[in-house]
């Protein structure tokens, strides 16, 4: 199984004068010379450098204490997760899977070779504990693709010890700054190597490439939001594959945001193009939600069960709940990985890229954001208003439950539309997004109660058939009815406050 390490480091330019004295850094008792090690790494990417564009690196490195395959994915500025596999002749399948959403059908090729002589130091405290690893790296880079060149430079790298306080890096940087050492202009060795060894044609093309302009039109603003959700899906793909906490939920939310945006801004982006994409996003969200709904129900049932006094607990209900919660986990996990490896999913990513590269803009896309975007958000809010009023006026029961569920879905859509509108419309859109979030939370509590009651009914029937007591299931069912009734009672007042605040 792959080993993952959180890497927090900073890089600095060096004029080959060596490492300044760091014994004066607060907390450093000694600087220990660990000698010089020779490292040889070959970096892999697609011919059009898709991994590099995503600040992701995949390399095969020999030399040093961590020889092997390393995949580095960005977490935050200066922070990356490094996923390691043992040395082999080809890219390990586990690492290839983690970059599949970026690479897709393209071939991974060796693009750059970096050979470094690393002069290593350990900064330790009074107890001898490692604070940071500091190295002076003499780097020789060679581009392995046609038309590439070579380049050499020296840099200083400071990597925080595991579980160290990032504030310590600020102290080291302050000391380096006093010695005339400045932060590197490149985020990584690979980024510098690619930039400085590129063929002349590519260098000229990169020089002409401009940063995206600030959004001006309604279409600009909508596309910024669409691009952000596409990027979120790509960035979360490796985390979902690794079963990182909350990653499935976050990717599901990104798919819903995208689908809602296509529907809310149908006067900006042609729905004859985006509706089929929306159906594929709905499919993906459904696949991502196979386990999510059961997780939510399990958490809620566990919580309410813990709240019950022991005198109200009858029969092996906890065992029954654990069995129900884990019934599909293994199989659905394998199914989800299969979805992420499927041609259908990868084709959806290609389609999203194409929509962003050549957006199907309609006439209103060129309009003023306050008019076009504001009108779309107001339209969504009006739909929410009608559904909430319908639910409030409906008698308690299945019809009201359904109306509240529909209002919740529309409130989510309005929230996402307001989020997309916030950069253009400012405070009013931000306030609407906040109020819609509160409304969806309230209505979500009600919908969870509906789902929990259905689950309790199912579990009770199974328990009864097995000769177990169903008493506690009935107690929990009654409590859930009370929770739902509380939401229904609070809704009119909450809705009045939202309406009083106004919309965009």
N, C-alpha and C positions, 0 to 999 in steps of 0.2 A: 504494500500500500504506500502511496506517495506520502512524503513527509513535507509538512508546510511550516514555514518560518516567517514571522512578521519582521520585516527589515525596515529600520528607520535610519536613514543615512543622509549625509550631505557631502557635496563634492565642491572642490575649490581649485582655482587655477594655481599653477605653480611655475616658477621661473627656473626650476631645477636647482634652487639654492638649498633644498632640503627642508626638513621639518623644523619650524620654530620651537623653542623651548616651551613645553606645555606644563612644566611642573608648577607654574604659577596659577593654573586654573583652579578655582575653588573646588575643594573636595578631592583633588588629585594628590595622592601621597607619593606616587612613583610612576615613572614612565619606563616600562620594561621593553627592551629590545628583543624582538622575537625572530630576528634574522630576515633573510630575503628568500622569497619563494617565487618560482617561475610558473606562470599560469598561461594556458593555451586554450582559447575558447573559440568555437565556431558558432556563429549565430544564424538561425534559420528564419526565413520569412517567405512570403509569396513574392513573385517577380515585381508586383506593384507595391510591395512593402506595406501590406495591410496591418500587420502586427505593430510595426513601428508607428504607423499613423495612430494607433490606439494606445501608444506608450506601453506596449507589451513586448517582452523579450523572451525568446526561446533559444537556449544555447546548450551546447555539449562542451563541457570544460574538463580538462585534465590538469593535474597539479593542485597543490594545496590540500587542505583537510576535507574539502567538500566536493571532490571530483565527482562528476556525474552530469545528468541532465537537469537543467534549471529552467523553470517557467516563472517569470516575474510579471505580476499583474498589479496595476496601480490601485491603491486604496484611498490615498489622500496625497497632497503635495509632500514629497520627501518620504512617503510611506508606501511600501509595496509588500505584497505577499509573495514569498518565493516557495514554489512547489518543486520538490526534488524527487528524482528517480535515479536509480543506479546507472552506471555507464552501460551503453549498448551501442551497436553500430547504427541503429535506426531510431527515429523519433519514437519514444514509448507511446503506446496506444492511449494510455491514460492522459498524457499531456496533449496529444493530438486532439482528443475529445474536448479538452478544455478550451481549445482555440478554434473549434469547428465553426462556431457562429461567425467568426471573423474570416477564416480561411475558406470555408464552404467547399467548393469543388476545385479550388486552385491547389497547386502542388507546393509543398514546403521545400524550399531550396536553401543550400548554404549561401549566404549573401556576404558575410563579413567574417574575417578571422582577426581576433585580437590576441596578441601576445604581450604579456605584461611581466615585468620584474617588480615584484611587490616588496618594498621595504616596510616591514610591519612593526608596529608598537602597540603595547597594551597600556591603557591608562587605568590604574588601580587606586582604590581608596586605602585608608589606614589599616583595614582588615585584610587587604590583599584581594578584595573582590573586584572583578572587572567592571569598569564604568563605560568604556568605549574602546573600540579597536580603530587605530589610526594608521593609515598607510600612505606611503609616497609611491605612486605607480608610474613607472616609465612604460608608456604604451606604444606599441607598433601596430597599426591597423592596416589591413589589406582587404580591399573589396574583391570578392570572389566572382562576381558577375562580369559580363563582358563590358569592356570600356572603363572599368574602374581603376583607381589608383591606390596609392599608399599615403599614409600620414603618420607622424610621430608627435607625441606630446607627453608632458608630465603633469600629473594632477595629484591632489591630496584628497583622500576619502576618509570620512569619519563616520563609523557605524556604531550606533548605540547598542550597549549590551542588552541581552534579553531581559525584558521587564524593567528596563531602565527608565528614568524620568527624562522626557524630551527636553526639559528645561536645561539639562546638563549640556546638550548640544549648543544652546545659546551661549553658554559660558565659554565653551571651546571656540565658537565662532568669534566671540568678542576678542579673545586672545589672539586668534589668527589674524583678525582685522588689524589689530595694533601692530602686527608684524608685517603688514602690507599684503596679506593673502586675502583674495577676494573670491566670492562664490563663483562657481563655474557658470558659463553662459549656456552650457548644454545640460539637459536633464540627466543624461547618462552617457557612458562611453560609446554605446552603440549609436546614439543620436548624433554625437559628434563625428564618429567614423563615417556614418552614412552621408552626412552633410559635406564632409571635406574630401571624400573619395568618390563622390558621384561623378559620372561623365559630364562633360561641359554642357551638353544639351539639357540634362536633367537639372543641373545647377541653375541654368538660365530660367527654366520653367518654374523652379521653386522660387527664384528671386521675383518673378512676375506674379506669383500667387499672392493674393491679398487676403487679409483677414476679412471674415464676413462683415459687411457693413451693418450699422445699427438699423434695426427695423424701422421702416417709415410707413408703409402701406398696411392695410388690414391683412393682406396676404402675407406680408413679411412677418407680422406678429404671430399669425396662426402657424406658419411654417417653423418658427423658432420653437414653439411648443411641441409640434409634431416631431421635430428633430430630437428634442430632449427626451421624449418618450421612446423613440427608436433607439437612442443611445442607451437608455436605461435597460431596455431588453437585452441589448448586446452585452452590457457590462455585468448584468445579473446572471447571464447564462452560465458562466463557470461556477458561480456560487450555488446555483440551483443544482448543477451536476454534483457538487461536493456536499449537498444537503446542508448548506450553511443556514443558520437560524433566520427565519423570516424572509429568506430570499424568494421562495415560491410565492408568498403573498405579495411581495413588492413587485415581482415580475407580472403577476396577475393584475395588479393595480395599473401598471404601465400599459398593458394591453387594453384595459378598460378605458383609460384616459384617451388613448389613441382613437378607439372606436367612437367614444363620445364626441371627441373633437371633430371627427369626420362628419358626424350627424349634426352637431350643433352649427357648424360652419359650412353648411351645404351651399350657401350663396358665395362662398369663397373658393372652395375646392369642389370640383365636379363630382357629384355623387354617383354618376354612372361609372366613374372610375373607382371611387373610394368605397362604395357599398360592398362590392365583392371582397375588397380587402377587409372591410369590417366583419364580414362573415367568417373569414379566416382568423381574424383576431378573436372572435367569439368562440371559435373552435379551440384556439390555443388557451384562452381563459378557462374554458371548460375542462380541458386536460389538466391544467395547473390546479384546478379546484377540486380534483378527485379526492385528495386527502384533506384539503383545507377545511371544508365544511365539517368533516368528522372531527378534526382537531378542535375546532371552535366548540362543538357540542361536548366533546370530552372535557375540555377545560371548564365549561360552565357546569356540567353535571358533577364534576369533581368538587367544584367550589361549593355548590348548594348542598352536596352530600356532607361536606366537612362542616357546614353550618348547622346541621341537624344534631340534636342531642341523641345520645346513644339509645335512649329509650324508644326512639322513633325509627331505629334502623332494625329491620327484620330480614333475615335471609342473607345469602352470599351476594349482595348487590354489588359490592366493590369488585369481586371476582368477575361477575357478569359484565360489569362496565369495562374492565380491563380487557376481557376477551373480545367484546364488541369493538373497542377502540383499536385493537391490533389486528383485527380480522383481515384487513386488506392491505396493511402497510407494506409488506414485502413485495407483493405482486404489483401494487400501484406504483411503487418506486421504480421498478424495472420498466413499467409501462411508460413512465414519464421520461426516463432516459431515452427510451426508444422514440418518443415523440421528438425530443431535441435532436436526435440523429436522423430524423426522417426527411425525405425529400420535400414533403409538404411544408414543414417548418422552415427549412432552408430556402425554399422558394418564396415563402412569405417574407423572409428577411430581404431577399433580392428585390421583391416588389416594393417594400418600404424604401429601400435605397433608391429605387427608380422614381418613386413619387417625390422624394426629396430633391433628387437631381433635376428632374423635369416635372415640376408640380402641375397638375391639371387645373390651372387657375381660371376662374370665371371673371366676368366683368367687374363684379363688386370687389375683387381682390385688390384692385388698384385704388379703391376708395379710401376715405379717411377712416382711421381706426375707430374714432369715437362714434361715428355714425354706423358703420357696417358691423363692427364687433359689438357695440352697445346694443344695437337692434337684435342681434342674435341672442345675446345673454338675456335681454328682456323677454324675448319669446320663450326661452326655456323656463324662465321664472314664472311666466304666466301659466305654463303647463303644470308646473309644480303646484301653484296656487289652486288651480282647478281641482287637482287630484286630492290635495289636503282637505279642501272644503268638502269634497265628495265623501272622503273618509270620515270626517268629523260628523257629517250628517247621516251616515249609515248606521243602522242598528248593530249592536255588538253581535259578533259571530263571524262566519266564514267570509261573508261579503266585505265586512270591514277589514278583516285580516288581509284580504287580497288588495283592497284599495290602499291600505297603508303600505303594503309591499310595493305597489306600483308607484306610489308617491316617493318612497325611499329611492327607487331606481332613478326617477326623474330628478330628485334632489341631488343625487350623485352626479348626474350628467350636468346639471346647472353649476354645481361646484367646480367641475373640471373646466367648463366653459368660462367661468369667472376667473379661474386660475390663469388660463391662457390670456384672458383679457387684462389682467392686473398690470403688466408693464405698460399697456397703452392707456388704460382708464384710471389707474391709480387707486386711491382710497375706496371709492364706491365699489369697485370690483373686488378689492381685497376684503371689504366688509361683507359683501354678499357671499364670497367663498367661505368665510368664517361662519356665517349664519347657516349656510347649507351644510357645512360639516357638522354643526351642532344638531341640525335637524336629522341628518342621516344617522348620527349616533343614537338619537332618541328613537327613531324608527327602527334602527338596527337592533336595539334592545328588544323591541316588540317582535320583530321577525325571528330573532334568536329564540324567544320564548315560544313562538309558534313551532319552530323546528324542534326544540327540546321536548315539547309536549308530544309531538309525533314520535320522537325517539323513545320517550318513556312508555308510550303506548305499545310500541313494538317490543321493547325489552320486557314489559310486564307480561305480554302474551307468551313470550318465550319462557319466562320464569314460571308462569302458571302451568304451562305444558310440561315443565320439568318437575312439577310438584313443589316448587318453591313459593314462599310467601310473596304476594304482590302488594302488601300493605305499604311499604316505603315508596314504591313507585307512585302510588296514589297520593301520598303526602307531598312528594316532590311535584307531582302534576298540579296539585292545588296551589302550591306556592308559585308555580310558574303562571298560573291563571291570575294570581294576584299581581304579579309583576307586570303582566300585559295590561291588566286593568289600570294599574298606576300610570303606565305610559299613555294610555288612552285618555285618562283624566287630565294629564299634564299637557297634552298636545294643544288644546285650544289656546291656553295661555301662552305657551311657547310660540305658537304661530302668530298670535296677536303682536308679540314683541318683534318678531321678524318683519311683519308687514309694517309696523310702526317705524322701523329703522329705514324702510324704503329700499329701493333697488337702484341699479345703475341707470 
